[in-house]
């Protein structure tokens, strides 16, 4: 198990994690979490990390399951809970739709990663 980091300012071991920050109660120094730094660096390098509703990292070719009924504009039905979507492609959609896929009965569409979980 990885140990918690020490404070970069005062080298105290009393540092704790609060969301995306590491906070030192001794000197009140706040440091951005290492995972946030890695994801920001990957995004700046042209690679981006897409996470599902449970926080699992997704990659091209994964299979995901829809966790909420999704209304589809222009269609009479909706994508139901539990629908498996195979062979997804990750895209950097400016509107929040960061998964491109094909769903049986609906065809090609884009999904938001917050409504799927890794299968």
C-alpha positions as CSV (number, residue, x, y, z in Angstrom):
1,X,0.0,0.0,0.0
2,X,1.3,3.4,-0.9
3,X,2.0,5.8,1.9
4,X,0.7,9.3,2.0
5,X,3.0,12.0,0.8
6,X,4.7,14.4,3.1
7,X,4.1,18.2,3.0
8,X,6.5,19.8,0.4
9,X,6.7,22.9,2.5
10,X,7.4,21.6,6.0
11,X,8.0,17.9,5.5
12,X,5.3,17.0,8.0
13,X,3.7,13.5,7.8
14,X,0.4,14.8,9.2
15,X,-0.8,15.6,5.7
16,X,-4.4,14.4,4.7
17,X,-6.4,14.2,1.5
18,X,-9.5,16.4,1.1
19,X,-11.0,15.8,-2.3
20,X,-8.4,16.9,-4.9
21,X,-6.1,18.5,-2.4
22,X,-3.5,17.3,0.1
23,X,-3.7,19.6,3.2
24,X,-1.0,20.0,5.9
25,X,-2.6,21.0,9.3
26,X,0.8,22.1,10.6
27,X,1.6,24.8,8.1
28,X,-1.8,25.1,6.3
29,X,-0.1,24.4,2.9
30,X,-2.4,22.9,0.2
31,X,-1.1,20.7,-2.6
32,X,-2.9,19.4,-5.6
33,X,-3.4,15.7,-5.6
34,X,-0.9,13.6,-7.6
35,X,-3.7,12.0,-9.7
36,X,-5.0,15.4,-10.7
37,X,-1.5,16.5,-11.7
38,X,-1.0,13.4,-13.8
39,X,-4.4,13.8,-15.5
40,X,-3.7,17.4,-16.2
41,X,-0.3,16.6,-17.7
42,X,-1.8,13.8,-19.8
43,X,-4.5,16.2,-21.1
44,X,-1.9,18.9,-21.9
45,X,0.2,16.3,-23.8
46,X,-2.8,15.5,-26.1
47,X,-3.9,12.4,-24.1
48,X,-6.9,12.8,-21.9
49,X,-8.4,10.5,-19.2
50,X,-12.1,9.7,-19.4
51,X,-13.6,8.2,-16.3
52,X,-16.9,6.4,-15.9
53,X,-19.5,7.0,-13.2
54,X,-17.5,4.9,-10.7
55,X,-14.2,6.6,-11.4
56,X,-12.7,3.8,-13.5
57,X,-10.5,5.0,-16.4
58,X,-11.9,4.1,-19.8
59,X,-9.9,3.4,-23.0
60,X,-10.7,2.8,-26.6
61,X,-12.3,-0.6,-27.3
62,X,-13.8,-1.0,-23.8
63,X,-17.3,-2.3,-23.1
64,X,-19.6,-0.2,-20.9
65,X,-23.0,-0.5,-19.4
66,X,-25.6,2.3,-19.4
67,X,-26.6,3.1,-15.8
68,X,-29.6,5.4,-16.5
69,X,-32.4,5.6,-19.0
70,X,-31.2,8.0,-21.7
71,X,-33.7,9.9,-23.9
72,X,-32.5,10.1,-27.5
73,X,-33.4,13.2,-29.5
74,X,-35.2,12.4,-32.7
75,X,-36.1,8.9,-31.6
76,X,-39.3,7.5,-30.2
77,X,-37.5,5.3,-27.6
78,X,-34.8,5.6,-25.1
79,X,-31.6,3.7,-24.3
80,X,-32.5,1.6,-21.3
81,X,-30.6,0.9,-18.1
82,X,-28.3,-2.1,-18.5
83,X,-27.7,-1.7,-22.2
84,X,-24.2,-2.9,-23.1
85,X,-22.2,-0.8,-25.5
86,X,-19.2,-2.6,-27.0
87,X,-16.1,-1.2,-28.7
88,X,-16.3,2.5,-27.5
89,X,-14.1,5.2,-28.9
90,X,-13.0,8.1,-26.7
91,X,-13.4,11.6,-28.2
92,X,-12.7,15.0,-26.8
93,X,-16.2,16.4,-27.2
94,X,-16.6,20.1,-26.3
95,X,-20.3,19.5,-25.3
96,X,-19.4,16.8,-22.7
97,X,-20.2,13.8,-24.9
98,X,-16.8,12.0,-24.7
99,X,-17.7,8.5,-25.8
100,X,-18.5,7.7,-29.5
101,X,-20.2,4.3,-30.0
102,X,-22.9,2.3,-31.9
103,X,-25.9,1.1,-30.0
104,X,-28.1,-1.6,-31.5
105,X,-31.5,-0.1,-32.6
106,X,-30.2,3.5,-32.4
107,X,-27.0,3.5,-34.5
108,X,-24.0,5.8,-34.0
109,X,-24.2,8.2,-31.2
110,X,-22.2,10.0,-28.5
111,X,-22.6,9.4,-24.8
112,X,-21.4,11.2,-21.6
113,X,-19.1,9.1,-19.5
114,X,-21.0,10.0,-16.3
115,X,-24.0,7.8,-17.5
116,X,-21.9,4.6,-18.1
117,X,-19.9,2.2,-16.0
118,X,-17.1,-0.1,-17.2
119,X,-18.4,-3.7,-17.8
